[in-house]
């Protein structure tokens, strides 16, 4: 459930990078935000099913730290890459998220036993 939500959020960033109408950009940005929140909630729910209850606090603290670090990096991208436009940054973030999502999906499927 989480993978399609993250892929849809990344796709909304890609589409946002091509938006020229301000109203369309606002709707796409809002959709991306909603999809990110839904994917975070789905991921937290999944954590409760796969992590030992004695470790859930530590795991959630670590995922919050990781999410914050990635968020800080994204926030700093315009400073780190001053010659890029906002559209290029949205496109780059969308592509990177799609690639990371696909790689993680392949990695997690590889470790699961085949369904019969």
N, C-alpha and C positions, 0 to 999 in steps of 0.2 A: 504493500500500500504506500509506503514512503517513497519508493523509487519513482513511481509515476508522478507523484506530487512534486518532487524535487526537479524532475525532468520538465514538467509543465512550468514550474517557476523559472527555470533556466530558459525555456523557450519564450516565456513572456519577456525576459530581458533581451533576448535576441530580437524579438518583434519590436520591442520598445526602441531599440537602437535605430530602427528605420522609420519610426513615427515622426511625422512633421506637423501634424495637427495637435495643438495643445490638449484638447479634450480627449483625444485618443491616447495621448501619452499619459494623462492623469488616470484614465481607466486602466491602462496596461500596468502602470506603476502600482495602483491599488490592487489589481489582480495578483501581481507578483508578491506583494506584501501578504495578502491573504494566503496564497499558496505556501509561502515560507512558514507562516504561522501554523498552518495545517500540517505541513511536513514535520515541523518541530514537535507538535503534539503527537503525531503518529510515531515518531522516533522515540519519544519519551515513553509512550505506551508500550512499544516493542521492547524497550530496555527492561521494563518491569517483568516481561515474560522470559527474558534470557539471562538476566543477571541475578546472582544469588542475593536474597533480601538483606543479608548482612553487609553486602558491598554496594548496594544501590546508591547510597549517599555519596560515596567516593566516586563512583562512576558518573553520576550526574554532575558532581562538582567538576570533574575532569572534562566532561563534554561542554559544560558551561564555559570553562576556561578556554578550551579549544575554539568554541564558537566565538567568544570574545576576541581571541587573537586573530582569527580570520576576519572578523568584522573590522578590527583596527587596521589590518592590512588593506582591506577594501577601502576604508575611509581615507587611508594615506595614498592610495593610487594616484589621484590627481597631482599630488605633490611629488611623488616618486617618478611619475611620467608626465611632466608638464606640457609636452608637445602633443598630447593626445586629446581628442575631443571627448565629450561625454558619451556620444554615440559609440565611439570606438571602445571606451571603457566598458559600457554596458554589453557590447558585443563580445569583448574579450572575457568578461566575467561569465556571460551566458555559455560561451563555448567551453571554458574551463570547467564549469559546473557540470555541463553535459558529459564531458570526457571523464571527469571524476566519478560521476554517477554510473556511467557505463562500466568503467573499470571496477568499481566496487560491486556492482551487480554481478559481473563475471566472476570476481573473486569469491563472493559469498555463494554463488551457485556451484562453483567448483568444489567447495567443501561439503555440500549437502549430498546425502545419498540420493540416488535416482529413484523417482516415483514409479510405481508399477500400476 
